[in-house]
Amino acid sequence: MENRILVTMVNGKEYAVVIKKENIDDIVEEYDTFIKKGGFITVETVGGRSVSINKKYIVSIEILD
């Protein structure tokens, strides 16, 4: 099962990304902890590319479906 999330970056770029269902709770419920830990999250875009995003540049995460 997969879900799409919308990740908004500080520069205004938005990524609609596909993540595995079991990762949703980790990312959304522990959002503050998730961001404060720093580092990178690797996500697969809807287009199928893998993208590494530096978590300190993420300003919001929203579940799309």
Backbone as ProteinMPNN parsed JSONL, in Angstrom:
{"seq_chain_A": "MENRILVTMVNGKEYAVVIKKENIDDIVEEYDTFIKKGGFITVETVGGRSVSINKKYIVSIEILD", "coords_chain_A": {"N_chain_A": [[0.848, -1.185, 0.0], [0.513, 2.211, -0.801], [0.99, 5.692, -0.191], [0.467, 9.112, -1.098], [2.326, 11.978, -0.398], [2.516, 15.485, 0.122], [5.264, 17.397, -0.003], [6.515, 20.359, 1.113], [8.994, 22.684, 0.426], [11.454, 25.031, 1.787], [12.164, 26.799, -0.202], [9.925, 27.035, -1.671], [9.395, 25.073, -3.507], [7.479, 22.216, -4.364], [6.936, 18.818, -3.712], [5.205, 16.074, -4.785], [5.104, 13.101, -3.417], [5.643, 9.555, -3.331], [5.168, 7.307, -0.769], [5.717, 4.418, 1.279], [2.962, 2.866, 2.896], [3.357, 2.112, 5.617], [5.187, 3.964, 6.472], [3.933, 6.36, 6.833], [2.832, 7.041, 9.417], [5.157, 7.345, 10.96], [6.315, 9.572, 9.767], [4.363, 11.65, 9.773], [3.047, 11.723, 12.356], [5.19, 12.034, 14.066], [6.304, 14.417, 13.323], [7.718, 16.787, 14.2], [9.909, 15.687, 15.63], [10.969, 14.174, 13.596], [11.847, 16.123, 11.754], [13.657, 17.582, 13.339], [15.686, 15.771, 13.8], [17.226, 15.954, 11.6], [19.297, 15.402, 8.66], [18.695, 13.35, 5.759], [15.852, 12.493, 3.741], [14.899, 9.94, 1.647], [12.883, 9.774, -1.093], [10.431, 8.483, -3.351], [9.448, 9.943, -6.273], [6.288, 10.803, -7.836], [6.717, 10.492, -10.485], [8.495, 8.441, -10.521], [11.168, 8.769, -9.979], [13.947, 8.664, -7.696], [14.481, 10.772, -4.981], [16.576, 12.611, -2.882], [15.957, 14.424, -0.036], [16.901, 17.132, 1.922], [16.083, 17.244, 5.212], [15.998, 19.553, 6.788], [15.138, 21.57, 5.199], [12.49, 21.248, 4.79], [9.241, 22.491, 5.05], [6.594, 21.8, 5.37], [4.465, 18.912, 5.563], [2.04, 17.086, 3.96], [-0.617, 14.812, 3.83], [-1.824, 13.417, 0.903], [-3.39, 11.332, -0.14]], "CA_chain_A": [[0.0, 0.0, 0.0], [1.298, 3.436, -0.883], [0.314, 6.967, -0.033], [1.196, 10.26, -1.618], [2.39, 13.126, 0.498], [3.015, 16.706, -0.488], [6.341, 17.963, 0.808], [6.801, 21.729, 0.7], [10.338, 23.076, 0.832], [11.574, 26.445, 2.125], [12.288, 27.608, -1.415], [8.631, 27.062, -2.343], [9.185, 23.893, -4.345], [6.634, 21.192, -3.772], [7.102, 17.484, -4.268], [4.197, 15.073, -4.438], [5.951, 11.918, -3.388], [5.016, 8.295, -2.968], [5.859, 6.596, 0.299], [5.017, 3.207, 1.71], [1.926, 3.111, 3.906], [3.841, 1.983, 6.992], [6.022, 5.112, 6.826], [3.089, 7.538, 7.044], [2.742, 7.39, 10.833], [6.468, 7.82, 11.41], [6.609, 10.9, 9.233], [3.376, 12.662, 10.119], [2.789, 11.825, 13.788], [6.394, 12.487, 14.754], [6.834, 15.413, 12.388], [8.73, 17.631, 14.834], [11.08, 14.854, 15.888], [11.466, 13.779, 12.28], [12.577, 17.249, 11.178], [14.761, 17.98, 14.214], [16.778, 14.806, 13.687], [18.051, 16.356, 10.471], [19.616, 14.369, 7.692], [17.98, 13.317, 4.495], [14.844, 11.472, 3.492], [14.864, 9.57, 0.238], [11.509, 9.481, -1.476], [10.233, 8.225, -4.77], [8.452, 10.875, -6.784], [5.218, 10.188, -8.603], [7.307, 10.153, -11.776], [9.311, 7.245, -10.398], [12.559, 9.067, -9.632], [14.274, 8.754, -6.277], [15.005, 12.09, -4.656], [16.968, 12.798, -1.487], [15.594, 15.764, 0.409], [17.446, 17.494, 3.225], [14.904, 17.488, 6.037], [15.956, 20.888, 7.393], [14.51, 22.498, 4.261], [11.068, 20.934, 4.665], [8.409, 23.347, 5.895], [5.341, 21.121, 5.689], [4.173, 17.619, 4.96], [0.591, 16.903, 3.946], [-1.035, 13.562, 3.189], [-2.757, 13.67, -0.193], [-4.362, 10.233, -0.236]], "C_chain_A": [[0.889, 1.244, 0.0], [0.406, 4.647, -0.661], [1.137, 8.044, -0.705], [1.191, 11.34, -0.547], [2.911, 14.309, -0.299], [4.037, 17.293, 0.468], [6.64, 19.352, 0.267], [8.143, 22.149, 1.288], [10.391, 24.579, 1.118], [11.671, 27.338, 0.894], [10.988, 27.636, -2.221], [8.369, 25.876, -3.245], [8.325, 22.889, -3.604], [6.882, 19.877, -4.48], [5.922, 16.641, -3.82], [4.934, 13.75, -4.536], [5.175, 10.702, -2.919], [5.832, 7.656, -1.854], [5.049, 5.372, 0.676], [4.086, 3.531, 2.87], [2.481, 3.079, 5.326], [4.727, 3.146, 7.429], [5.214, 6.365, 7.163], [3.088, 7.972, 8.509], [4.055, 7.952, 11.357], [6.694, 9.263, 10.986], [5.639, 11.95, 9.764], [3.187, 12.82, 11.625], [3.999, 12.326, 14.561], [7.099, 13.544, 13.913], [7.959, 16.247, 13.002], [10.024, 16.874, 15.073], [11.771, 14.505, 14.582], [12.317, 14.883, 11.669], [13.81, 17.587, 12.023], [15.941, 17.025, 14.142], [17.71, 15.165, 12.54], [18.316, 15.207, 9.524], [18.722, 14.436, 6.474], [16.89, 12.26, 4.517], [14.871, 11.198, 1.992], [13.449, 9.136, -0.091], [11.458, 9.192, -2.964], [9.142, 9.152, -5.261], [7.399, 10.117, -7.568], [5.736, 9.768, -9.977], [8.234, 8.949, -11.725], [10.773, 7.494, -10.071], [12.75, 9.024, -8.12], [14.937, 10.098, -6.022], [15.388, 12.106, -3.184], [16.698, 14.246, -1.112], [16.22, 15.991, 1.779], [16.283, 17.937, 4.106], [14.856, 18.896, 6.631], [15.314, 21.922, 6.467], [13.022, 22.223, 4.063], [10.277, 21.852, 5.588], [7.057, 22.72, 6.202], [5.233, 19.801, 4.959], [2.669, 17.412, 5.074], [0.261, 15.597, 3.242], [-2.072, 13.88, 2.119], [-3.8, 12.578, -0.317], [-3.894, 9.04, 0.568]], "O_chain_A": [[1.89, 1.308, 0.715], [-0.796, 4.605, -0.922], [2.351, 7.909, -0.864], [0.182, 11.578, 0.118], [3.653, 14.148, -1.268], [3.716, 17.642, 1.604], [6.979, 19.505, -0.907], [8.394, 21.991, 2.483], [9.482, 25.317, 0.736], [11.299, 28.51, 0.947], [10.947, 28.19, -3.319], [7.243, 25.685, -3.706], [8.425, 22.732, -2.387], [7.02, 19.833, -5.702], [5.664, 16.505, -2.624], [5.337, 13.333, -5.622], [4.18, 10.814, -2.204], [7.045, 7.487, -1.981], [3.847, 5.302, 0.422], [4.396, 4.37, 3.716], [2.122, 3.918, 6.152], [4.993, 3.305, 8.62], [5.753, 7.323, 7.717], [3.318, 9.144, 8.808], [4.063, 8.924, 12.111], [7.204, 10.075, 11.758], [6.064, 13.035, 10.163], [3.167, 13.945, 12.122], [3.851, 12.972, 15.598], [8.325, 13.561, 13.807], [9.024, 16.398, 12.403], [11.107, 17.364, 14.754], [12.997, 14.539, 14.48], [13.388, 14.614, 11.126], [14.883, 17.848, 11.479], [17.077, 17.424, 14.396], [18.86, 14.727, 12.512], [17.651, 14.172, 9.575], [18.08, 15.451, 6.203], [16.993, 11.258, 5.225], [14.866, 12.122, 1.179], [12.889, 8.247, 0.55], [12.331, 9.604, -3.728], [8.033, 9.151, -4.727], [7.581, 8.951, -7.92], [5.247, 8.801, -10.561], [8.708, 8.484, -12.762], [11.542, 6.547, -9.903], [11.826, 9.314, -7.359], [15.838, 10.509, -6.753], [14.614, 11.665, -2.334], [17.152, 15.173, -1.783], [16.093, 15.163, 2.68], [15.58, 18.893, 3.78], [13.772, 19.386, 6.947], [14.982, 23.024, 6.903], [12.367, 22.887, 3.259], [10.599, 21.98, 6.769], [6.431, 23.075, 7.202], [5.82, 19.596, 3.896], [2.096, 17.547, 6.155], [0.803, 15.309, 2.174], [-3.078, 14.533, 2.395], [-4.97, 12.863, -0.572], [-4.577, 8.017, 0.61]]}, "name": "protein", "num_of_chains": 1, "seq": "MENRILVTMVNGKEYAVVIKKENIDDIVEEYDTFIKKGGFITVETVGGRSVSINKKYIVSIEILD"}
